[in-house]
């Protein structure tokens, strides 16, 4: 999620920021609420919060995300979605304040449904940017959010059961025994295991070799938002000199990745 000055931006996947760049040139009537997914109720809730209550952009983003957490938008937001390999549903959320240049996030939040509100509490009431697991839950409960509560549902448990019966496929294990491509764990390490972070980190990864860009190496699976921000960065670099199409920026990013990293794989740059 991102908030730009004088623009209300409700972002689930940061590629939508490309549209925001275009809007800045036309000076449309404000506020504007944009979502990359068809979560109409969430977008409407965010807009109404600003129009009727005069709330801030951050308040509106939190309000919209909260609606999705309650409605379980697309089955991928909020309780009852995306169980882990133990069958437990935990929640991740992140909120950014573009005016104050501040951020808060939670990962693997247990027993608390209001993940986005917890992320905001992290941003506003701690010096941290990320709290995870049981400690994040304890933090949330200590500040008065409802809980503890079971985040699993019959549907999420059924989905996990089917996954387990299917040999635990797909999964994110590698270089382990038994073979993770055909069998469930518990696994043992067969070689040195490399780790990779996922969504609930801000600007994570090692910066690119080209010091003049803010391109990040976090281009593994699930890091499409980081890739999109690298594209936006290329648009920003060239915008003052020559108009550049977003498609050209995407192609430029791929060529740049290959030029600075001889081991680059095009699969890393695909969503």
C-alpha positions as CSV (number, residue, x, y, z in Angstrom):
1,X,0.0,0.0,0.0
2,X,1.2,3.5,-0.7
3,X,0.0,7.0,0.0
4,X,1.1,10.0,-2.2
5,X,0.7,13.6,-1.3
6,X,-2.8,14.9,-2.3
7,X,-3.7,11.5,-3.7
8,X,-5.4,8.7,-1.9
9,X,-3.9,5.5,-3.2
10,X,-5.3,2.2,-2.1
11,X,-2.8,-0.3,-3.4
12,X,-2.8,-4.1,-3.0
13,X,-0.2,-4.7,-5.7
14,X,2.2,-1.8,-6.2
15,X,2.1,-2.0,-10.0
16,X,-0.9,0.3,-9.7
17,X,1.5,3.1,-8.9
18,X,2.2,3.3,-12.6
19,X,-1.3,4.6,-13.1
20,X,-0.8,7.1,-10.4
21,X,2.1,8.7,-12.3
22,X,-0.2,9.3,-15.2
23,X,-2.9,10.8,-13.0
24,X,-0.5,13.3,-11.6
25,X,-0.3,15.0,-15.0
26,X,-4.0,15.5,-15.4
27,X,-4.9,16.9,-11.9
28,X,-8.2,15.0,-11.5
29,X,-10.8,15.7,-8.9
30,X,-9.7,14.3,-5.5
31,X,-9.9,12.0,-3.7
32,X,-9.0,9.1,-5.9
33,X,-9.1,5.5,-4.6
34,X,-7.4,2.9,-6.8
35,X,-7.2,-0.9,-6.3
36,X,-5.6,-3.4,-8.6
37,X,-8.1,-6.1,-7.6
38,X,-11.8,-5.9,-8.0
39,X,-12.6,-5.4,-4.3
40,X,-15.3,-2.8,-4.9
41,X,-16.6,-2.8,-1.3
42,X,-13.1,-2.1,0.1
43,X,-12.5,0.7,-2.3
44,X,-16.0,2.2,-1.6
45,X,-15.3,2.1,2.1
46,X,-12.0,3.9,1.7
47,X,-13.5,6.6,-0.4
48,X,-16.5,7.2,1.8
49,X,-14.2,7.5,4.8
50,X,-12.5,10.5,3.2
51,X,-15.5,12.1,1.5
52,X,-18.0,11.8,4.5
53,X,-15.6,11.9,7.4
54,X,-12.7,13.9,6.1
55,X,-10.3,11.2,7.2
56,X,-6.6,11.0,6.2
57,X,-5.4,8.8,3.4
58,X,-3.8,6.4,5.9
59,X,-7.2,6.1,7.7
60,X,-8.9,5.4,4.4
61,X,-6.5,2.7,3.4
62,X,-6.8,1.0,6.8
63,X,-10.6,1.3,6.6
64,X,-10.6,-0.3,3.1
65,X,-8.3,-3.1,4.0
66,X,-10.3,-3.8,7.2
67,X,-13.4,-4.3,5.0
68,X,-11.5,-6.9,3.0
69,X,-10.3,-8.6,6.1
70,X,-14.0,-9.0,7.2
71,X,-15.3,-10.0,3.8
72,X,-12.4,-12.3,3.2
73,X,-11.9,-10.8,-0.3
74,X,-11.1,-13.3,-2.9
75,X,-10.4,-15.9,-0.2
76,X,-6.9,-14.5,0.0
77,X,-7.4,-11.7,2.5
78,X,-8.2,-12.0,6.2
79,X,-9.1,-15.0,8.3
80,X,-9.8,-18.4,6.7
81,X,-7.3,-18.0,3.8
82,X,-4.0,-19.4,2.8
83,X,-3.2,-22.0,5.5
84,X,0.5,-22.8,6.2
85,X,1.9,-26.3,5.9
86,X,0.7,-27.0,9.5
87,X,-2.9,-26.0,8.5
88,X,-2.8,-22.8,10.4
89,X,-3.9,-19.5,8.9
90,X,-1.8,-16.5,9.9
91,X,-2.0,-12.9,8.6
92,X,0.4,-10.4,7.0
93,X,-0.2,-6.7,6.5
94,X,1.8,-3.6,5.8
95,X,0.8,0.1,5.7
96,X,2.9,3.1,4.6
97,X,2.4,6.8,5.3
98,X,3.9,8.7,2.3
99,X,3.6,12.0,4.1
100,X,5.5,11.0,7.2
101,X,7.7,8.5,5.3
102,X,6.9,5.9,7.9
103,X,5.9,2.2,7.7
104,X,4.5,-0.6,9.9
105,X,4.0,-4.3,9.2
106,X,3.1,-7.6,10.7
107,X,3.9,-11.1,9.6
108,X,2.6,-14.5,10.6
109,X,0.1,-12.7,12.9
110,X,-1.8,-15.3,15.0
111,X,-5.2,-15.2,16.7
112,X,-5.9,-11.6,15.7
113,X,-8.2,-10.8,12.7
114,X,-7.3,-7.1,12.4
115,X,-3.9,-7.4,10.7
116,X,-3.9,-4.0,8.9
117,X,-4.8,-2.2,12.2
118,X,-2.0,-4.0,13.9
119,X,0.4,-2.9,11.2
120,X,-0.7,0.7,11.7
121,X,-0.2,0.4,15.5
122,X,3.4,-0.8,14.8
123,X,3.9,2.2,12.6
124,X,2.5,4.7,15.0
125,X,3.4,3.4,18.4
126,X,6.8,1.6,18.0
127,X,10.3,2.3,16.6
128,X,10.0,-1.0,14.7
129,X,8.8,-1.5,11.1
130,X,7.9,-5.2,11.5
131,X,6.6,-7.5,14.2
132,X,6.0,-11.2,13.6
133,X,4.3,-14.3,15.1
134,X,3.2,-14.6,18.7
135,X,4.9,-11.4,19.7
136,X,2.9,-9.4,17.1
137,X,-0.2,-11.0,18.5
138,X,0.7,-10.1,22.0
139,X,1.4,-6.5,20.9
140,X,-1.9,-6.2,19.2
141,X,-3.9,-7.6,22.1
142,X,-2.1,-5.4,24.6
143,X,-3.3,-2.3,22.6
144,X,-6.9,-3.4,22.8
145,X,-7.6,-5.1,19.5
146,X,-10.1,-8.0,19.7
147,X,-8.8,-11.5,20.3
148,X,-7.5,-14.1,20.7
149,X,-9.6,-15.9,18.0
150,X,-9.3,-18.8,15.7
151,X,-8.3,-17.6,12.2
152,X,-9.0,-21.0,10.5
153,X,-12.3,-21.9,8.9
154,X,-13.8,-25.2,7.6
155,X,-12.8,-24.1,4.1
156,X,-9.2,-23.3,5.0
157,X,-8.8,-26.6,6.9
158,X,-10.3,-28.5,3.9
159,X,-7.9,-26.8,1.5
160,X,-5.0,-27.7,3.7
161,X,-6.2,-31.4,4.0
162,X,-6.5,-31.6,0.2
163,X,-3.0,-30.2,-0.2
164,X,-1.6,-32.7,2.3
165,X,-3.3,-35.6,0.5
166,X,-1.7,-34.4,-2.7
167,X,1.8,-34.9,-1.4
168,X,2.1,-31.4,0.0
169,X,2.4,-29.8,-3.5
170,X,3.3,-27.1,-4.2
171,X,5.7,-26.1,-1.4
172,X,8.8,-23.9,-0.9
173,X,11.3,-26.5,0.3
174,X,14.4,-27.4,-1.6
175,X,17.6,-29.5,-1.1
176,X,15.9,-31.6,1.6
177,X,15.2,-35.3,2.3
178,X,12.6,-36.7,1.5
179,X,12.2,-35.2,-2.0
180,X,10.0,-32.1,-1.4
181,X,8.7,-32.3,-5.0
182,X,6.8,-35.5,-4.3
183,X,6.5,-36.0,-0.5
184,X,5.5,-34.2,2.7
185,X,7.8,-33.6,5.6
186,X,9.2,-33.5,8.1
187,X,12.3,-32.8,6.1
188,X,16.0,-33.0,6.8
189,X,18.6,-30.8,5.3
190,X,20.5,-32.5,2.5
191,X,22.7,-29.5,1.7
192,X,23.1,-25.9,2.7
193,X,19.7,-24.3,2.5
194,X,19.4,-20.8,1.2
195,X,16.6,-18.7,2.6
196,X,14.4,-16.1,0.9
197,X,12.1,-13.5,2.4
198,X,8.7,-12.7,1.1
199,X,6.2,-9.9,1.2
200,X,6.2,-8.4,4.6
201,X,9.5,-6.6,4.4
202,X,10.0,-3.1,3.2
203,X,12.4,-2.6,0.3
204,X,14.1,-5.8,1.2
205,X,17.0,-7.4,-0.7
206,X,20.4,-6.3,-1.7
207,X,20.5,-3.2,-3.8
208,X,21.5,-3.5,-7.4
209,X,25.1,-3.1,-8.7
210,X,24.1,0.1,-10.5
211,X,24.4,2.7,-7.8
212,X,22.3,5.2,-9.7
213,X,19.1,3.2,-9.4
214,X,17.2,1.9,-6.5
215,X,16.6,-1.4,-8.2
216,X,16.5,-4.3,-5.7
217,X,17.7,-7.9,-6.1
218,X,14.5,-9.2,-4.4
219,X,13.2,-10.6,-7.6
220,X,12.3,-14.1,-6.5
221,X,8.9,-15.7,-6.5
222,X,6.2,-13.6,-5.0
223,X,8.2,-10.4,-5.1
224,X,6.3,-8.8,-8.0
225,X,5.7,-5.7,-6.0
226,X,9.4,-5.0,-5.7
227,X,9.9,-5.5,-9.4
228,X,7.1,-3.1,-10.2
229,X,8.7,-0.4,-8.0
230,X,12.0,-0.9,-9.9
231,X,10.0,-0.2,-13.1
232,X,8.6,3.0,-11.5
233,X,12.1,4.0,-10.6
234,X,13.1,3.8,-14.2
235,X,10.2,5.9,-15.2
236,X,11.2,8.5,-12.6
237,X,14.8,8.5,-13.8
238,X,13.9,9.3,-17.4
239,X,10.7,11.3,-16.9
240,X,12.4,14.7,-16.7
241,X,14.3,14.1,-19.9
242,X,12.1,12.1,-22.3
243,X,8.6,10.5,-22.1
244,X,9.0,6.8,-21.5
245,X,6.2,4.2,-21.9
246,X,5.7,1.8,-19.0
247,X,6.3,-1.1,-21.4
248,X,9.7,0.4,-22.3
249,X,10.5,0.8,-18.7
250,X,9.7,-2.9,-18.1
251,X,11.9,-3.9,-21.0
252,X,14.6,-1.6,-19.8
253,X,14.5,-3.2,-16.4
254,X,15.0,-6.7,-17.8
255,X,17.9,-5.5,-20.0
256,X,19.4,-3.8,-17.0
257,X,19.1,-6.9,-14.8
258,X,20.9,-9.0,-17.5
259,X,23.6,-6.4,-17.9
260,X,24.6,-6.2,-14.2
261,X,24.0,-9.9,-13.4
262,X,25.4,-12.5,-15.7
263,X,23.4,-15.2,-13.8
264,X,20.1,-13.4,-14.2
265,X,17.2,-15.6,-15.2
266,X,14.2,-14.1,-17.0
267,X,11.9,-16.3,-14.9
268,X,12.9,-14.1,-11.9
269,X,11.4,-11.1,-13.6
270,X,8.0,-12.7,-14.3
271,X,5.0,-12.4,-11.9
